[in-house]
Amino acid sequence: MSTAKGESEHDATMTKQVETIPVLLLTPRQAASALGICERTLATYTKRGLLPVVRIGFSVRYSVEALREWIKGATEKKCGSGQNCT
């Protein structure tokens, strides 16, 4: 007969850590949400070639890393003389 203590020790040893797989590609809905824009704007930017896109068959996906780089490139730094840009 098992005790409650014995069962909890058993459960603790049987519990496995699940490795989280990082998300590499976003759907259009996820990408629009991540960028804080509507899906229509995302589609327009994609059609104009302003955003990097990955096509897998008929599916359109957006690379998380490519979107980060696009944001860095789209960020404007406006500094006057003698001011620090951060």
C-alpha positions as CSV (number, residue, x, y, z in Angstrom):
1,M,0.0,0.0,0.0
2,S,1.4,3.4,-1.0
3,T,1.4,6.4,1.2
4,A,0.6,9.9,0.1
5,K,4.3,10.8,0.7
6,G,5.4,7.9,-1.4
7,E,3.1,8.8,-4.2
8,S,4.2,12.5,-4.3
9,E,7.9,11.4,-4.4
10,H,7.0,9.0,-7.3
11,D,5.2,11.8,-9.1
12,A,8.2,14.1,-8.7
13,T,10.6,11.6,-10.2
14,M,8.2,10.8,-13.0
15,T,7.6,14.4,-14.0
16,K,9.8,15.4,-17.0
17,Q,10.7,18.9,-18.0
18,V,9.3,19.7,-21.4
19,E,11.6,21.6,-23.5
20,T,10.0,24.6,-25.1
21,I,10.6,25.0,-28.8
22,P,11.1,28.6,-29.8
23,V,8.6,30.0,-32.4
24,L,10.5,30.7,-35.6
25,L,7.7,31.6,-38.0
26,L,4.5,33.6,-37.4
27,T,1.2,33.4,-39.2
28,P,0.0,36.7,-40.7
29,R,-2.4,37.2,-37.8
30,Q,0.4,36.6,-35.2
31,A,2.8,38.9,-37.1
32,A,0.3,41.7,-37.3
33,S,-0.5,41.4,-33.6
34,A,3.2,41.3,-32.7
35,L,3.8,44.4,-34.8
36,G,0.7,46.2,-33.5
37,I,-0.8,46.7,-36.9
38,C,-3.9,45.3,-38.6
39,E,-3.7,42.3,-40.9
40,R,-4.7,44.5,-43.9
41,T,-1.7,46.8,-43.3
42,L,0.5,43.7,-43.0
43,A,-0.8,42.4,-46.3
44,T,-0.2,45.8,-48.0
45,Y,3.4,46.0,-46.6
46,T,4.0,42.4,-47.8
47,K,2.6,43.0,-51.3
48,R,4.8,46.1,-51.6
49,G,7.8,44.1,-50.6
50,L,8.4,46.1,-47.4
51,L,8.3,43.2,-45.1
52,P,10.3,40.0,-45.4
53,V,8.1,36.9,-46.0
54,V,8.6,33.1,-46.1
55,R,6.4,31.2,-48.4
56,I,5.8,27.5,-47.7
57,G,3.6,26.2,-50.4
58,F,0.5,28.4,-50.3
59,S,1.2,29.5,-46.7
60,V,2.7,32.9,-45.9
61,R,4.8,33.1,-42.8
62,Y,6.9,35.8,-41.2
63,S,10.3,35.1,-39.5
64,V,10.5,36.4,-36.0
65,E,14.2,37.3,-36.5
66,A,13.6,39.0,-39.9
67,L,10.8,41.1,-38.3
68,R,13.2,42.1,-35.5
69,E,15.7,43.2,-38.1
70,W,13.1,45.0,-40.1
71,I,12.0,46.9,-37.0
72,K,15.7,47.9,-36.3
73,G,16.0,49.2,-39.9
74,A,12.7,51.0,-39.8
75,T,13.6,52.8,-36.5
76,E,14.5,56.4,-37.1
77,K,17.0,58.0,-34.9
78,K,16.5,61.8,-34.8
79,C,19.3,63.5,-33.0
80,G,20.5,67.1,-33.0
81,S,24.1,67.9,-32.7
82,G,25.5,67.1,-29.3
83,Q,22.6,64.8,-28.3
84,N,23.0,61.1,-27.6
85,C,20.9,58.7,-29.6
86,T,19.8,55.6,-27.7
